[in-house]
Amino acid sequence: MSILAITGATGFVGRRTLALALEAGHSVRALTRRPQPAQAGVTWVQGALDTPDALADLVRGADAVIHIAGVVNAPTPEGFTRGNIGGTQAALAAAEAAGVRRFVHVSSLAAREPGLSQYGRSKAGAEDAVRASPLAWTMVRPPAVYGPGDLEMLELFRAARFGVLPMPPAGRLSLIHVDDLARLLLALAGQDTGRKVYEPDDGTPGAWTHTGFARAIGTAVGRRVLPLSLPAGVLRLGARLDRLARGDKAKLTPDRAAYMSHPDWTSSPDAQPPEALWRPRIATADGLAATAAWYRANRLL
């Protein structure tokens, strides 16, 4: 049994990582901005990445830090920089000061293309901070993460019910179920694999085309869908309209439109975790069906 310090434990990936950590017998210290219900095995530490005292409490006595927290959408570049680069630097500093040696950092495939989006630039900057650290670090660049509890892909599932599913321009992407990603993070927290950067996925040979992914979502909701590839210009226009309609709460931002228009968000076969450590267990067709069932059970679909 280990003591794990987890940032981002109240988010989609963090919640599943925390749950699986408890199932495995670990004790967890979890950072939270808001009060949380008491939970056996969990010590909630109230604070954020910009509150040094809370970070010090979080990592004190921990065997490893799993840094999941990050900013995926922000109205300004400063929001990305502060949350992803500054937040990672603060977590690293707290771990080093507390003598925690193991640091597992959740990055993104977007870090490979920092010129495409402010998000990607900030994730690349966070990776630079981790590389400069003296800690025993490992970085994970997840592809698109899905599963029960995810709200980012909800609109795709909703659209699929009507038989036409708008998608980005033609391209390919990799996918991973949230539970498979969480299992990898826990495996890395318990084993020093050297300073490596891993790009896991669901094991689908050649990854997914946007069209194939759209049809898989249709199958999950019980509809045959027509994938509709939108030109990059249409996505940019949609981002402007979403900003006009929802302001800072817009989901489709210009930054995301630029990110989504890139044709290759596939995990590199050369950056897969070693099979002796981890391999995906959940077939994407099964995972998408379970996700659709969760949406229905929660009256979201």
N, C-alpha and C positions, 0 to 999 in steps of 0.2 A: 504494500500500500504506500502511496506517495501523497504528498501535499502539493496540489496543483493550484497555481494562481492564474485565473482566467480573466482577461479583459473582453468586453463585448459579450458577456455571458447572458445578457437579456435579449440579444438579437437572434436572428434565425439560426445561424450556424452555432452561435454560442450556447443557445438553449439545448441543442442536441448534444453538443460536446459535453456540457455539464451533466446532462442526464446519463450519458454513456459512461462518463467518468465515475459517477456514483455507482452505477451498475457494476463497474469493474472493481469497486472497493476503495477508490481514492477518496481522500478528503479534498474539498474544494474551497478556495477563497475566491469570491467573485465580486468584481467591481460593478456597482450600480449607481445610477444617478438618482433613482427613486427608491423609497422603502419597498422591500419585497417580503412576501410571506415567509415565515420561518420554515426551514427545510432541513431535514436530518442530513448531516454530512456536509452542509454548506455554511460557510461564514460569509455573510454579505458585508461588503465594505462599501459604505456610501461615499461617493465621490466620482471623479472623472479623471481623464488623462491629464488635465491641466490643474489638478490638485495634488501637489507633491506629497502631502501628509497621507492622503488616502492611498496613493501608490506605495508609499513606504509600508503602510499597514498591510496592504494586499500581498506584497512579495515577502514579507518577513517570515523566515523559516520555511519558505517553499522550496520544493525540490526542482521545480521547473515552472516557467512562465509560458503560457500559451496566449499570444497576443493576437486576438481576433478583431478587436474594435477598430473601426475605421469609418471614413466618410465616403459614401458612394454617390451622393448627390449634394451639391452645394450651389448656391446662386452666384458665388464669386470664386475666383482662383484662391483667394486667401483662406476661404473655408476649407478647401482641400488641403492646402499647405499646413494649416494649423492642426487639422484633425489627423492627417495621415503622416506627415513628416514630423511635426512637433510632437504629436502624441506618441509616435514610435520612439523618438529620442527620449522622451520622458520615461517611458516604460523601460527602455534599455538602461537608463541612468539609475532608476530605482532598483532594478535587478542587480546591477553591478555593485551598487552601494550596499546591498543586503547580502552579497556573497552568493547569489543564486547563479549557478553556472549554466544551466540549460535554458535556452530561449528558442521557442518555436514561433515563427512569425508567419502570419497569413497575409500574403501579398495578392497578386492578381496577374492574369495573363496580360492585362493592360500595361503592366510595367515593361513589357518587351517593346512597346511602341509609345514611348513617352511624348513623341511629337504629335500624336493624334488627338489627345484630349488632356484637359487639366487633371482629370482623375488619374490617367496613366502616368502623367508627369509626377504627380504626388506619390503614387505608389512606387515609382522608380526611385524617387528621392528617399522614401522610407527604406527601400532595399539598400541604398547606399549607406544609410545610417547603421543598418544591421551589419553590413559587411565591415564597417569600420570598428565594430564593437569587439572587445576581447572575449566576449562570452562564447560558449559552445553553442552556436546557433545553427538552425536549419530553417530554410524558407520554403513555403508551399505556395505555388501559384495555382489556385483552383480555376477551372473553367467555369462555365455557367452552372450554378448550384441550384438544385430544385429539390422538392420533396414536400410532404405534408407540413404545413405551417408557413410555407413561403408565400409572400404576397406580391413579389416582384413579377412573377409569371402569370398571375391571376388573370390579367386582361387578355392574354393569349388564349387561355382556356375558355374564357367567356366568349371571345370572338369566334372560336372554333364551333360553338354551338349553332352558329348561323351559316356554316358551310363555306365561308370565305375567311381566310386567315392572312392578314397583311404581315409581311415579313421584310427584313432588310434586303438590300441588293444581294444577288447571288453570291454565295460563299459557303464556308464550312465552319462548324463549331464543335467543340467538345463539351460533354456534360458530365456531371457527377452528382449522385444522390447525396443529400446532406449527411446521412448516417455513414456512408462510406468515407466522406471527408472527415467527419468527426473521429472515426476509428483511426484514420491515418494520423491526425493531430495527436491523439493519445499515444499511439505507438511511438511517434517521434519524441514525445515528452519523456518517454521512459528509456530511450536508447539514443546514444550519441552516434550518429551516422557520419560525423564529420560535417564540415561546413558545405552543405549541399543545397541546391535549389531544385525542388521537385515540382513536376507538372502532372498531377494525377488525372485520370478520367475514368469513364465507365467501362473501358476495355473494348469499345466498338472499333473494329478495324477501319482505319481511314476516317474515323470520326463521323459526324453527321453533316449532310447538306442542309441548308435552311429549309429546302423543300421537304426533305425526309423528316426533319424535326417537326414541321408543321403537320404533316400527315400522321405522325406518331401522337401528337396532341389530339388530333381529330379522333383517332382510334380510342384514346383514353376517355374521351367524352362521349363516344358512341356515335360519331358523325364522320361521314366522308367529307373532307374539306378540300377546297381549291386554294393552294398556296398562291399568294399574290405578292410578288417581289416588288417592293417600292424603290424607285430611284433615290439616290442620296439627296437630291434636291427636294423631293417630296418630304423626306424625313426632316430636313432643315426647316422647311415651311411648317411642318407639323409642330416642331419645337417652338417656333415663334408663336404659333397659335395657342399652344399649351401654356406658354408664359403669359400671354394676354389673358387667358381664361383663369389660370390658377396662380399666377404670380410666382412667389418663391416656393410654392408647393407643387409646381409643375413636375411631372414625372419624365416627360420627354423634353430634356433640355438640349440646347445646341451642343453641349459637351457629349451628351449621350448619343445624339444623332451622329456625330463624327465617329464615335467609338463603334456604333452599330454598323456603320457603312464599311468598315474594314472587312475584307473578304476572308481573312484567315484567323479565327480564334480557336485553333486546335492545339491541344497539348502536344509537346514534342515527344516522340517515341524515345529519344535519347535521355529524357529527363524524368522517366517513370521511376517511382520508388522501387527498390528491390523487392521481388516477389516473396523473399523470405521474411520480409518485414510486413508487407501489406499487399493485398490485391482487392479489387472491387468485388462486392458480393451481390449487388442489386442490379439486375438487368433493367435498362431504362424503360422498356415497355411496361414492366411490372411497377416500377417506381412512379411513372406518369399516371398509371391507373390508380395507384394508391393516393397520389396527390389529388386527382380529380374526385376521388371518394371523400377525401378530407374536406375539400371545398364544399361538396354537397352536404356533408354532415354538419358543416358550420354555416350553411345557408348562404354561401358566397357564390355558388354556381347554379 
